[in-house]
Amino acid sequence: MSYIITQAELAHLTETELRALYHRIVSDLTGCNLTIDDCPLVKITIQNILSVLARKQALKYKPPRF
């Protein structure tokens, strides 16, 4: 991967799709014997995936109303 996937591009994906994308990227890096720190663009993309995933999870959680 030689480009950054932005948060806006990830926003339409579901949590399951985001997790799958994350694991696919990490698996590809592992297959090439690389780490996230070896690829700064991939590192930014991973951070974007985790940010969007966290935001989706936070929006889903609603505290109980009394």
TAHUVEN-V335756 format. One record per residue. RES is the residue in one small letter. SS is DSSP state (H for helix, E for strand, L for the rest). OMEGA is omega as a letter, one per 20 degrees, with the letter a starting at -180 (999 if undefined). D_FIRST is the distance of its C-alpha to the first C-alpha in Angstrom with 1 decimal. Layout:
BEGIN
[[RES SS OMEGA D_FIRST] [RES SS OMEGA D_FIRST]]
END
This chain:
BEGIN
[[m L a 0.0] [s L r 3.8] [y L a 5.8] [i L r 8.1] [i L a 9.6] [t L r 13.2] [q H r 16.2] [a H r 17.8] [e H a 15.2] [l H a 15.5] [a L a 19.3] [h L a 20.3] [l L r 18.8] [t L r 21.3] [e H r 21.3] [t H r 20.8] [e H r 17.7] [l H r 16.2] [r H r 17.2] [a H r 15.7] [l H r 12.3] [y H a 12.6] [h H r 13.9] [r H r 11.4] [i H a 8.5] [v H r 11.2] [s H r 12.4] [d H r 9.3] [l H r 9.5] [t H r 13.2] [g H r 13.1] [c L a 11.7] [n L r 14.3] [l L r 12.2] [t L r 13.0] [i H a 11.6] [d H r 13.7] [d H a 12.1] [c L a 8.9] [p H r 10.5] [l H r 7.9] [v H r 6.9] [k H r 10.7] [i H r 11.5] [t H r 9.7] [i H r 11.6] [q H r 14.6] [n H r 14.5] [i H a 14.4] [l H r 17.3] [s H r 19.2] [v H r 19.2] [l H r 20.2] [a H r 23.0] [r H r 24.2] [k H r 24.6] [q H r 26.4] [a H r 28.6] [l H a 29.6] [k H a 30.5] [y L r 32.8] [k L a 36.2] [p L a 38.9] [p L r 42.2] [r L r 44.9] [f L 999 48.4]]
END
